[in-house]
């Protein structure tokens, strides 16, 4: 795949482009938000940070395959009802928009 915006911006497979432009993250959906999410999610192996989302949390992770089981165990340990834990997948449109936004920011400097 090639992305153009008056010039060739980036070439690569969609997964390669996602890896270059976005950090890896997990979308965690639970039935009820945690009382103290930092106590549960902070400091877990593979979890670099988190933020609250409408139906749960988005966790920045170094490796989803390492972090997901740790997150699941921690949530079960505090009695949370897990609806889903999945790696975030950015759409091709998001890749394009990220590149266009970078290009606009570069021209403003």
N, C-alpha and C positions, 0 to 999 in steps of 0.2 A: 504494500500500500504506500502511496506517495501523497503527501499533503502539500498543496500549493496555495500561496497567497501572494501573488505577483512574482514570487520566487519559490524555488523548491525549499520547503521548510524542514521536511523530515521524511525518511524512507524506512520502512521496516514492516514486519508482521504486526498485526494488531496487539498481540500480547507483549511484544517488545516495546511498542510505543507506549502502552499502558505503564509498563515498568519504568520507562524513562521519565514519564511525566507525573506519575502519581505514586504516593507512598502506599504501601500495602495496608489494608484495613479489614476488620471484621464488622459486619452488621449483626448486632445482637438484639433480638426481640424477646422481651419477657412480658408476662401478663401485667405485672405491677412494678413500677420503678423502685429501685433500692432505696432504703432509708439513708445509708451511708455508702454510696458507690465507691468512693475512694478507698475505703477500708476493704472492700471486696475486690476491686479491679486494680487498684494501685499496687505495684510491686510484683504482679504475676510474671512468671518467666515468659518472655516474648512480647509482653504488652508494654509499649512505649508511652502510651497516653490514651486518654478517652475523652469523649464528650457526649453529653446527653442528646438523644434524638427523640422524636415524638413517640416512638413505640419501644424505646430501649436505649441502646448506646452504640456509638461507633468507636471502635478501638483501633488505634494506630498500632501495628504489630510488625515485628521484624520478620516473622515467618508464620503465616496462618496455620500451617500444619502443626507447629509447636504450640502456638498460643491457644487455639480452639479447644483442645482437651483440657488445658489448664483453666480456661474461662468456664467451661461447662462444670468442672469439678467444684470450682469456687462458688458458682451460682447455686448448684445443687446443695452445697454445704450450708448455705444461708437460707435454704428453703424457697428460692426463687423458682417460678414456673417458666421454664424456657420454651418459647414458641419456635425460635430458629436461631442458628448461628451459621453465618455464611460469609465467605470472602466477598468483599465489594468488587463488583465488576463494572468498570466505567465503559459507557457506550462509545461507539466510534464518534458520535456527535460531540461528546464531552472531550474527547481527544482533540478534535478539530477546534472546538471553542477554546480550549486551554492554549493551543498554539496561536490562535488569532489574538487572544488576550495578551499573551507574551509579546507578540509582535507590536501591538498597539502601545504597550508599556515601554518597549524599547525605543519606539519613535518619539515618545514624549520626553525622553532624557536629553 
